[in-house]
Amino acid sequence: MKFKLLLSGFALSLLLSCKSVPDNITLFQDLKNNQTINIEQYYNSEPVIIPNDRLLITISSPVLNQEKVAQFNLPVISYLYPGETGLSSAGALQTYLVEKDSTINFPVIGKIKLAGLTKTEAISLIGNLVTRYAPDIIEPVVNFQILTFRVIVVGEVNRPGGVVISNERASILDVIGTAGGLTLYADRKNIKIIRENGGQSEFAILDLTKSDIFTSPYFYVRQNDFIVVEPNKTHIKDSGYGADTNYKMSVISMIIGVVSLIASTVVTIVAINK
């Protein structure tokens, strides 16, 4: 009986020695009810155009001079899919690639330097250039969209990889949500962001358990941001155990189970014999 009690105590000590999940899973732990955080400073900031961005730009006019406006637009192209004998009726607009010299090659106007400009600045510049080359076009409407607004998320998320942002303004929370959310093993205090800015790399660390991330300049992502969700200390420690260690632990667990069964059987037999 003493042996059985000692064995039970040993098994209980093994269970108690295992570390529990860290108490840092809850996000924004310092938020209070009805608390207001001013994020206008960074919310109003626009993404900046960079080389290798792919842009969709179309020019239109509110008045009846569409023929003159058409010269500033790329032609619509159609595709011939395998097995079809005619071109697809649904055409697709061609896009502009921002070259390494920061320019795009625009119809009629020629090269326009756009890298380094915000979307609003680019729209204003193109509109003024169109008016300069075609003065009779009154108030041209410039439709402008960055098609390559994409970030990369790796690490402890459920769907790591590229995340395409459709609205050109998304937060780190939007990106993580699109990536399937954080895993149980994610270190929510150590979210790393690597960002290219003017030919240099910037590094930042966000703590999702604190509400001050809402006022961080890195809360809203930019195209080509690289986000790394680090594993927590518990997961790092567990990953240090190799297959050999896991095998040994399995054998030890099996031995303890067998010994416990034998001890129970012996105690039962002794009790019956008494």
Phi and psi restraints in degrees (value plus and minus 20) as a CYANA .aco file:
   2 LYS   PHI     -82.1   -42.1
   2 LYS   PSI     -59.8   -19.8
   3 PHE   PHI     -82.2   -42.2
   3 PHE   PSI     -60.8   -20.8
   4 LYS   PHI     -85.3   -45.3
   4 LYS   PSI     -60.5   -20.5
   5 LEU   PHI     -85.0   -45.0
   5 LEU   PSI     -60.6   -20.6
   6 LEU   PHI     -83.7   -43.7
   6 LEU   PSI     -60.9   -20.9
   7 LEU   PHI     -85.2   -45.2
   7 LEU   PSI     -60.2   -20.2
   8 SER   PHI     -85.4   -45.4
   8 SER   PSI     -59.5   -19.5
   9 GLY   PHI     -85.7   -45.7
   9 GLY   PSI     -57.0   -17.0
  10 PHE   PHI     -85.1   -45.1
  10 PHE   PSI     -63.3   -23.3
  11 ALA   PHI     -84.6   -44.6
  11 ALA   PSI     -58.5   -18.5
  12 LEU   PHI     -86.4   -46.4
  12 LEU   PSI     -57.0   -17.0
  13 SER   PHI     -86.2   -46.2
  13 SER   PSI     -53.8   -13.8
  14 LEU   PHI     -84.0   -44.0
  14 LEU   PSI     -62.3   -22.3
  15 LEU   PHI     -86.1   -46.1
  15 LEU   PSI     -60.8   -20.8
  16 LEU   PHI     -90.5   -50.5
  16 LEU   PSI     -45.3    -5.3
  17 SER   PHI     -95.0   -55.0
  17 SER   PSI     -37.3     2.7
  18 CYS   PHI     -91.9   -51.9
  18 CYS   PSI     113.8   153.8
  19 LYS   PHI     -95.7   -55.7
  19 LYS   PSI     118.6   158.6
  20 SER   PHI     -99.7   -59.7
  20 SER   PSI     150.0   190.0
  21 VAL   PHI     -84.2   -44.2
  21 VAL   PSI     112.9   152.9
  22 PRO   PHI     -77.0   -37.0
  22 PRO   PSI     126.5   166.5
  23 ASP   PHI    -105.8   -65.8
  23 ASP   PSI      37.1    77.1
  24 ASN   PHI    -158.7  -118.7
  24 ASN   PSI       8.2    48.2
  25 ILE   PHI    -102.8   -62.8
  25 ILE   PSI     -54.3   -14.3
  26 THR   PHI     -88.9   -48.9
  26 THR   PSI     111.4   151.4
  27 LEU   PHI    -104.0   -64.0
  27 LEU   PSI     130.1   170.1
  28 PHE   PHI      30.6    70.6
  28 PHE   PSI      35.8    75.8
  29 GLN   PHI     -86.7   -46.7
  29 GLN   PSI     -41.2    -1.2
  30 ASP   PHI    -113.9   -73.9
  30 ASP   PSI     -15.6    24.4
  31 LEU   PHI     -91.2   -51.2
  31 LEU   PSI     120.3   160.3
  32 LYS   PHI    -133.0   -93.0
  32 LYS   PSI     139.1   179.1
  33 ASN   PHI     -82.5   -42.5
  33 ASN   PSI     114.8   154.8
  34 ASN   PHI      43.9    83.9
  34 ASN   PSI      -0.4    39.6
  35 GLN   PHI     -95.6   -55.6
  35 GLN   PSI     121.6   161.6
  36 THR   PHI    -138.1   -98.1
  36 THR   PSI     112.6   152.6
  37 ILE   PHI    -141.7  -101.7
  37 ILE   PSI     107.2   147.2
  38 ASN   PHI    -105.6   -65.6
  38 ASN   PSI      91.9   131.9
  39 ILE   PHI    -134.3   -94.3
  39 ILE   PSI      -4.6    35.4
  40 GLU   PHI     -80.7   -40.7
  40 GLU   PSI     -54.1   -14.1
  41 GLN   PHI     -77.4   -37.4
  41 GLN   PSI     -63.2   -23.2
  42 TYR   PHI    -117.5   -77.5
  42 TYR   PSI     -42.5    -2.5
  43 TYR   PHI     -86.7   -46.7
  43 TYR   PSI     -56.2   -16.2
  44 ASN   PHI     -99.3   -59.3
  44 ASN   PSI     -28.5    11.5
  45 SER   PHI     -92.3   -52.3
  45 SER   PSI     122.9   162.9
  46 GLU   PHI    -125.3   -85.3
  46 GLU   PSI     133.4   173.4
  47 PRO   PHI     -85.3   -45.3
  47 PRO   PSI     125.9   165.9
  48 VAL   PHI    -119.8   -79.8
  48 VAL   PSI     114.8   154.8
  49 ILE   PHI     -89.7   -49.7
  49 ILE   PSI     116.2   156.2
  50 ILE   PHI    -150.2  -110.2
  50 ILE   PSI     141.0   181.0
  51 PRO   PHI     -75.9   -35.9
  51 PRO   PSI     127.5   167.5
  52 ASN   PHI      57.6    97.6
  52 ASN   PSI     -20.7    19.3
  53 ASP   PHI     -87.2   -47.2
  53 ASP   PSI     124.3   164.3
  54 ARG   PHI    -128.9   -88.9
  54 ARG   PSI     105.6   145.6
  55 LEU   PHI    -136.4   -96.4
  55 LEU   PSI     123.6   163.6
  56 LEU   PHI    -129.1   -89.1
  56 LEU   PSI      93.8   133.8
  57 ILE   PHI    -148.7  -108.7
  57 ILE   PSI     106.2   146.2
  58 THR   PHI    -151.3  -111.3
  58 THR   PSI     127.7   167.7
  59 ILE   PHI    -135.0   -95.0
  59 ILE   PSI     112.1   152.1
  60 SER   PHI    -157.6  -117.6
  60 SER   PSI     155.9   195.9
  61 SER   PHI    -162.5  -122.5
  61 SER   PSI     120.1   160.1
  62 PRO   PHI     -93.9   -53.9
  62 PRO   PSI     -30.3     9.7
  63 VAL   PHI    -131.5   -91.5
  63 VAL   PSI     156.4   196.4
  64 LEU   PHI    -103.8   -63.8
  64 LEU   PSI      48.4    88.4
  65 ASN   PHI    -159.5  -119.5
  65 ASN   PSI      24.0    64.0
  66 GLN   PHI     -85.0   -45.0
  66 GLN   PSI     -49.5    -9.5
  67 GLU   PHI     -84.3   -44.3
  67 GLU   PSI     -58.6   -18.6
  68 LYS   PHI     -93.0   -53.0
  68 LYS   PSI     -52.1   -12.1
  69 VAL   PHI     -90.8   -50.8
  69 VAL   PSI     -52.5   -12.5
  70 ALA   PHI     -78.6   -38.6
  70 ALA   PSI     -49.0    -9.0
  71 GLN   PHI     -85.8   -45.8
  71 GLN   PSI     -37.1     2.9
  72 PHE   PHI    -114.6   -74.6
  72 PHE   PSI     -16.1    23.9
  73 ASN   PHI    -132.3   -92.3
  73 ASN   PSI     124.3   164.3
  74 LEU   PHI     -89.8   -49.8
  74 LEU   PSI     129.6   169.6
  75 PRO   PHI     -89.6   -49.6
  75 PRO   PSI     130.3   170.3
  76 VAL   PHI     -98.1   -58.1
  76 VAL   PSI     113.7   153.7
  77 ILE   PHI    -129.8   -89.8
  77 ILE   PSI     129.0   169.0
  78 SER   PHI    -137.5   -97.5
  78 SER   PSI     137.7   177.7
  79 TYR   PHI    -135.0   -95.0
  79 TYR   PSI     127.1   167.1
  80 LEU   PHI    -128.2   -88.2
  80 LEU   PSI      87.1   127.1
  81 TYR   PHI    -102.9   -62.9
  81 TYR   PSI     133.3   173.3
  82 PRO   PHI     -76.3   -36.3
  82 PRO   PSI     112.9   152.9
  83 GLY   PHI      70.7   110.7
  83 GLY   PSI     -29.8    10.2
  84 GLU   PHI    -116.3   -76.3
  84 GLU   PSI     130.3   170.3
  85 THR   PHI    -122.1   -82.1
  85 THR   PSI     -32.8     7.2
  86 GLY   PHI    -148.1  -108.1
  86 GLY   PSI     141.6   181.6
  87 LEU   PHI     -88.1   -48.1
  87 LEU   PSI     128.9   168.9
  88 SER   PHI     -82.8   -42.8
  88 SER   PSI     117.8   157.8
  89 SER   PHI     -92.8   -52.8
  89 SER   PSI     -42.9    -2.9
  90 ALA   PHI    -111.8   -71.8
  90 ALA   PSI      87.3   127.3
  91 GLY   PHI    -101.7   -61.7
  91 GLY   PSI     149.4   189.4
  92 ALA   PHI    -151.2  -111.2
  92 ALA   PSI     118.4   158.4
  93 LEU   PHI     -95.3   -55.3
  93 LEU   PSI     118.2   158.2
  94 GLN   PHI     -96.3   -56.3
  94 GLN   PSI     136.3   176.3
  95 THR   PHI    -138.4   -98.4
  95 THR   PSI     146.7   186.7
  96 TYR   PHI    -127.2   -87.2
  96 TYR   PSI     118.1   158.1
  97 LEU   PHI    -124.6   -84.6
  97 LEU   PSI     106.4   146.4
  98 VAL   PHI     -95.0   -55.0
  98 VAL   PSI      93.8   133.8
  99 GLU   PHI     -93.2   -53.2
  99 GLU   PSI     152.8   192.8
 100 LYS   PHI     -83.9   -43.9
 100 LYS   PSI     -44.9    -4.9
 101 ASP   PHI    -105.0   -65.0
 101 ASP   PSI      -7.4    32.6
 102 SER   PHI      57.6    97.6
 102 SER   PSI     -10.0    30.0
 103 THR   PHI    -134.3   -94.3
 103 THR   PSI     142.7   182.7
 104 ILE   PHI    -142.0  -102.0
 104 ILE   PSI     136.0   176.0
 105 ASN   PHI    -119.3   -79.3
 105 ASN   PSI      83.2   123.2
 106 PHE   PHI    -118.1   -78.1
 106 PHE   PSI     120.7   160.7
 107 PRO   PHI     -76.4   -36.4
 107 PRO   PSI     120.7   160.7
 108 VAL   PHI      50.3    90.3
 108 VAL   PSI     -71.7   -31.7
 109 ILE   PHI     -94.5   -54.5
 109 ILE   PSI     -60.2   -20.2
 110 GLY   PHI      79.0   119.0
 110 GLY   PSI    -166.6  -126.6
 111 LYS   PHI     -95.9   -55.9
 111 LYS   PSI     112.7   152.7
 112 ILE   PHI    -145.3  -105.3
 112 ILE   PSI     107.6   147.6
 113 LYS   PHI    -103.5   -63.5
 113 LYS   PSI      96.2   136.2
 114 LEU   PHI    -136.8   -96.8
 114 LEU   PSI     -46.3    -6.3
 115 ALA   PHI     -80.1   -40.1
 115 ALA   PSI     114.8   154.8
 116 GLY   PHI      77.3   117.3
 116 GLY   PSI     -31.2     8.8
 117 LEU   PHI    -116.5   -76.5
 117 LEU   PSI     132.6   172.6
 118 THR   PHI    -100.1   -60.1
 118 THR   PSI     151.9   191.9
 119 LYS   PHI     -81.6   -41.6
 119 LYS   PSI     -63.3   -23.3
 120 THR   PHI     -83.0   -43.0
 120 THR   PSI     -62.6   -22.6
 121 GLU   PHI     -85.1   -45.1
 121 GLU   PSI     -59.3   -19.3
 122 ALA   PHI     -86.0   -46.0
 122 ALA   PSI     -61.1   -21.1
 123 ILE   PHI     -82.1   -42.1
 123 ILE   PSI     -63.4   -23.4
 124 SER   PHI     -84.2   -44.2
 124 SER   PSI     -63.5   -23.5
 125 LEU   PHI     -82.9   -42.9
 125 LEU   PSI     -67.3   -27.3
 126 ILE   PHI     -85.4   -45.4
 126 ILE   PSI     -60.8   -20.8
 127 GLY   PHI     -81.1   -41.1
 127 GLY   PSI     -62.2   -22.2
 128 ASN   PHI     -86.3   -46.3
 128 ASN   PSI     -58.0   -18.0
 129 LEU   PHI     -87.8   -47.8
 129 LEU   PSI     -59.9   -19.9
 130 VAL   PHI     -81.7   -41.7
 130 VAL   PSI     -63.3   -23.3
 131 THR   PHI     -84.7   -44.7
 131 THR   PSI     -55.4   -15.4
 132 ARG   PHI     -87.2   -47.2
 132 ARG   PSI     -60.9   -20.9
 133 TYR   PHI    -102.4   -62.4
 133 TYR   PSI     -41.2    -1.2
 134 ALA   PHI    -159.4  -119.4
 134 ALA   PSI      60.2   100.2
 135 PRO   PHI     -79.6   -39.6
 135 PRO   PSI     -43.6    -3.6
 136 ASP   PHI    -100.5   -60.5
 136 ASP   PSI     -25.6    14.4
 137 ILE   PHI    -104.8   -64.8
 137 ILE   PSI      92.0   132.0
 138 ILE   PHI    -111.6   -71.6
 138 ILE   PSI     106.0   146.0
 139 GLU   PHI      27.5    67.5
 139 GLU   PSI      47.5    87.5
 140 PRO   PHI     -84.3   -44.3
 140 PRO   PSI     123.1   163.1
 141 VAL   PHI    -119.4   -79.4
 141 VAL   PSI     100.1   140.1
 142 VAL   PHI    -123.5   -83.5
 142 VAL   PSI      93.0   133.0
 143 ASN   PHI    -114.4   -74.4
 143 ASN   PSI     102.9   142.9
 144 PHE   PHI    -155.1  -115.1
 144 PHE   PSI     110.8   150.8
 145 GLN   PHI    -165.0  -125.0
 145 GLN   PSI     114.7   154.7
 146 ILE   PHI    -107.9   -67.9
 146 ILE   PSI      93.8   133.8
 147 LEU   PHI    -106.5   -66.5
 147 LEU   PSI     -37.6     2.4
 148 THR   PHI    -124.9   -84.9
 148 THR   PSI      13.9    53.9
 149 PHE   PHI     -98.3   -58.3
 149 PHE   PSI      74.2   114.2
 150 ARG   PHI    -159.1  -119.1
 150 ARG   PSI     118.2   158.2
 151 VAL   PHI    -144.8  -104.8
 151 VAL   PSI     140.1   180.1
 152 ILE   PHI    -132.3   -92.3
 152 ILE   PSI     112.3   152.3
 153 VAL   PHI    -142.8  -102.8
 153 VAL   PSI     105.5   145.5
 154 VAL   PHI    -149.8  -109.8
 154 VAL   PSI     144.3   184.3
 155 GLY   PHI      82.4   122.4
 155 GLY   PSI    -162.4  -122.4
 156 GLU   PHI    -104.3   -64.3
 156 GLU   PSI      42.4    82.4
 157 VAL   PHI    -143.7  -103.7
 157 VAL   PSI     140.2   180.2
 158 ASN   PHI     -95.1   -55.1
 158 ASN   PSI     -46.1    -6.1
 159 ARG   PHI    -154.1  -114.1
 159 ARG   PSI      56.4    96.4
 160 PRO   PHI     -87.1   -47.1
 160 PRO   PSI     135.0   175.0
 161 GLY   PHI     116.2   156.2
 161 GLY   PSI    -179.2  -139.2
 162 GLY   PHI     -99.8   -59.8
 162 GLY   PSI     118.5   158.5
 163 VAL   PHI    -141.4  -101.4
 163 VAL   PSI      99.6   139.6
 164 VAL   PHI    -111.1   -71.1
 164 VAL   PSI     106.0   146.0
 165 ILE   PHI    -118.9   -78.9
 165 ILE   PSI     105.0   145.0
 166 SER   PHI    -112.9   -72.9
 166 SER   PSI     -42.6    -2.6
 167 ASN   PHI    -123.1   -83.1
 167 ASN   PSI     -13.6    26.4
 168 GLU   PHI      42.4    82.4
 168 GLU   PSI     -14.1    25.9
 169 ARG   PHI    -168.2  -128.2
 169 ARG   PSI      85.9   125.9
 170 ALA   PHI    -161.2  -121.2
 170 ALA   PSI     129.2   169.2
 171 SER   PHI    -114.8   -74.8
 171 SER   PSI     150.9   190.9
 172 ILE   PHI     -81.1   -41.1
 172 ILE   PSI     -50.2   -10.2
 173 LEU   PHI     -89.6   -49.6
 173 LEU   PSI     -58.7   -18.7
 174 ASP   PHI     -81.8   -41.8
 174 ASP   PSI     -63.2   -23.2
 175 VAL   PHI     -85.9   -45.9
 175 VAL   PSI     -65.9   -25.9
 176 ILE   PHI     -84.1   -44.1
 176 ILE   PSI     -58.8   -18.8
 177 GLY   PHI     -83.5   -43.5
 177 GLY   PSI     -61.6   -21.6
 178 THR   PHI     -86.3   -46.3
 178 THR   PSI     -49.2    -9.2
 179 ALA   PHI    -102.5   -62.5
 179 ALA   PSI      -9.1    30.9
 180 GLY   PHI      72.9   112.9
 180 GLY   PSI     -17.3    22.7
 181 GLY   PHI      66.3   106.3
 181 GLY   PSI     149.4   189.4
 182 LEU   PHI     -99.1   -59.1
 182 LEU   PSI     128.4   168.4
 183 THR   PHI    -100.4   -60.4
 183 THR   PSI     151.2   191.2
 184 LEU   PHI     -84.0   -44.0
 184 LEU   PSI     -45.6    -5.6
 185 TYR   PHI    -112.5   -72.5
 185 TYR   PSI     -14.9    25.1
 186 ALA   PHI     -92.4   -52.4
 186 ALA   PSI     118.9   158.9
 187 ASP   PHI    -106.4   -66.4
 187 ASP   PSI      78.6   118.6
 188 ARG   PHI     -91.4   -51.4
 188 ARG   PSI     -30.1     9.9
 189 LYS   PHI    -114.3   -74.3
 189 LYS   PSI     -19.8    20.2
 190 ASN   PHI    -159.8  -119.8
 190 ASN   PSI      42.8    82.8
 191 ILE   PHI    -114.5   -74.5
 191 ILE   PSI      93.8   133.8
 192 LYS   PHI    -117.1   -77.1
 192 LYS   PSI     119.1   159.1
 193 ILE   PHI    -144.2  -104.2
 193 ILE   PSI     108.2   148.2
 194 ILE   PHI    -132.9   -92.9
 194 ILE   PSI     103.7   143.7
 195 ARG   PHI    -151.8  -111.8
 195 ARG   PSI     114.3   154.3
 196 GLU   PHI    -105.5   -65.5
 196 GLU   PSI     111.6   151.6
 197 ASN   PHI    -166.9  -126.9
 197 ASN   PSI      87.3   127.3
 198 GLY   PHI      43.1    83.1
 198 GLY   PSI      17.9    57.9
 199 GLY   PHI      61.8   101.8
 199 GLY   PSI     -17.2    22.8
 200 GLN   PHI    -141.4  -101.4
 200 GLN   PSI     139.5   179.5
 201 SER   PHI    -122.9   -82.9
 201 SER   PSI     109.9   149.9
 202 GLU   PHI    -126.6   -86.6
 202 GLU   PSI     124.6   164.6
 203 PHE   PHI    -144.6  -104.6
 203 PHE   PSI     116.9   156.9
 204 ALA   PHI    -164.0  -124.0
 204 ALA   PSI     132.8   172.8
 205 ILE   PHI    -143.5  -103.5
 205 ILE   PSI     107.0   147.0
 206 LEU   PHI    -128.4   -88.4
 206 LEU   PSI     120.8   160.8
 207 ASP   PHI    -129.2   -89.2
 207 ASP   PSI      85.6   125.6
 208 LEU   PHI     -95.3   -55.3
 208 LEU   PSI     -26.6    13.4
 209 THR   PHI    -105.4   -65.4
 209 THR   PSI     -26.8    13.2
 210 LYS   PHI    -136.1   -96.1
 210 LYS   PSI     125.9   165.9
 211 SER   PHI     -99.9   -59.9
 211 SER   PSI     -28.9    11.1
 212 ASP   PHI     -91.1   -51.1
 212 ASP   PSI     -26.4    13.6
 213 ILE   PHI     -86.9   -46.9
 213 ILE   PSI     -42.2    -2.2
 214 PHE   PHI     -86.1   -46.1
 214 PHE   PSI     -43.6    -3.6
 215 THR   PHI    -124.6   -84.6
 215 THR   PSI      -7.7    32.3
 216 SER   PHI    -103.3   -63.3
 216 SER   PSI     121.6   161.6
 217 PRO   PHI     -85.9   -45.9
 217 PRO   PSI     -29.4    10.6
 218 TYR   PHI    -121.9   -81.9
 218 TYR   PSI     -17.1    22.9
 219 PHE   PHI     -85.0   -45.0
 219 PHE   PSI     -61.3   -21.3
 220 TYR   PHI    -112.3   -72.3
 220 TYR   PSI     106.6   146.6
 221 VAL   PHI     -99.2   -59.2
 221 VAL   PSI     141.2   181.2
 222 ARG   PHI    -141.2  -101.2
 222 ARG   PSI     140.6   180.6
 223 GLN   PHI     -78.7   -38.7
 223 GLN   PSI     120.9   160.9
 224 ASN   PHI      52.4    92.4
 224 ASN   PSI      -7.3    32.7
 225 ASP   PHI     -81.7   -41.7
 225 ASP   PSI     124.3   164.3
 226 PHE   PHI    -135.5   -95.5
 226 PHE   PSI      96.4   136.4
 227 ILE   PHI    -130.7   -90.7
 227 ILE   PSI     107.1   147.1
 228 VAL   PHI    -136.8   -96.8
 228 VAL   PSI     100.0   140.0
 229 VAL   PHI    -120.5   -80.5
 229 VAL   PSI      86.1   126.1
 230 GLU   PHI     -94.8   -54.8
 230 GLU   PSI     130.4   170.4
 231 PRO   PHI     -95.0   -55.0
 231 PRO   PSI     133.1   173.1
 232 ASN   PHI     -96.8   -56.8
 232 ASN   PSI     152.1   192.1
 233 LYS   PHI     -82.9   -42.9
 233 LYS   PSI     -55.5   -15.5
 234 THR   PHI     -82.4   -42.4
 234 THR   PSI     -64.4   -24.4
 235 HIS   PHI     -88.7   -48.7
 235 HIS   PSI     -56.5   -16.5
 236 ILE   PHI     -83.5   -43.5
 236 ILE   PSI     -62.3   -22.3
 237 LYS   PHI     -85.6   -45.6
 237 LYS   PSI     -62.0   -22.0
 238 ASP   PHI     -84.1   -44.1
 238 ASP   PSI     -55.8   -15.8
 239 SER   PHI     -89.2   -49.2
 239 SER   PSI     -34.6     5.4
 240 GLY   PHI     -94.1   -54.1
 240 GLY   PSI     -37.6     2.4
 241 TYR   PHI    -100.0   -60.0
 241 TYR   PSI     102.8   142.8
 242 GLY   PHI    -105.2   -65.2
 242 GLY   PSI    -196.8  -156.8
 243 ALA   PHI     -83.6   -43.6
 243 ALA   PSI     -55.5   -15.5
 244 ASP   PHI     -85.5   -45.5
 244 ASP   PSI     -62.2   -22.2
 245 THR   PHI     -84.5   -44.5
 245 THR   PSI     -62.8   -22.8
 246 ASN   PHI     -82.0   -42.0
 246 ASN   PSI     -58.0   -18.0
 247 TYR   PHI     -84.5   -44.5
 247 TYR   PSI     -64.5   -24.5
 248 LYS   PHI     -82.7   -42.7
 248 LYS   PSI     -61.4   -21.4
 249 MET   PHI     -83.8   -43.8
 249 MET   PSI     -57.4   -17.4
 250 SER   PHI     -84.7   -44.7
 250 SER   PSI     -62.1   -22.1
 251 VAL   PHI     -84.2   -44.2
 251 VAL   PSI     -63.5   -23.5
 252 ILE   PHI     -82.1   -42.1
 252 ILE   PSI     -62.7   -22.7
 253 SER   PHI     -81.8   -41.8
 253 SER   PSI     -59.6   -19.6
 254 MET   PHI     -86.6   -46.6
 254 MET   PSI     -61.3   -21.3
 255 ILE   PHI     -83.3   -43.3
 255 ILE   PSI     -64.0   -24.0
 256 ILE   PHI     -80.8   -40.8
 256 ILE   PSI     -61.3   -21.3
 257 GLY   PHI     -83.3   -43.3
 257 GLY   PSI     -62.7   -22.7
 258 VAL   PHI     -84.6   -44.6
 258 VAL   PSI     -65.4   -25.4
 259 VAL   PHI     -82.4   -42.4
 259 VAL   PSI     -60.3   -20.3
 260 SER   PHI     -83.6   -43.6
 260 SER   PSI     -59.9   -19.9
 261 LEU   PHI     -84.6   -44.6
 261 LEU   PSI     -63.3   -23.3
 262 ILE   PHI     -83.4   -43.4
 262 ILE   PSI     -63.6   -23.6
 263 ALA   PHI     -81.8   -41.8
 263 ALA   PSI     -60.8   -20.8
 264 SER   PHI     -84.2   -44.2
 264 SER   PSI     -60.1   -20.1
 265 THR   PHI     -84.5   -44.5
 265 THR   PSI     -64.3   -24.3
 266 VAL   PHI     -83.4   -43.4
 266 VAL   PSI     -63.5   -23.5
 267 VAL   PHI     -82.6   -42.6
 267 VAL   PSI     -59.6   -19.6
 268 THR   PHI     -84.3   -44.3
 268 THR   PSI     -63.2   -23.2
 269 ILE   PHI     -83.8   -43.8
 269 ILE   PSI     -63.9   -23.9
 270 VAL   PHI     -82.6   -42.6
 270 VAL   PSI     -60.7   -20.7
 271 ALA   PHI     -84.4   -44.4
 271 ALA   PSI     -58.5   -18.5
 272 ILE   PHI     -87.3   -47.3
 272 ILE   PSI     -61.4   -21.4
 273 ASN   PHI     -86.1   -46.1
 273 ASN   PSI     -48.5    -8.5
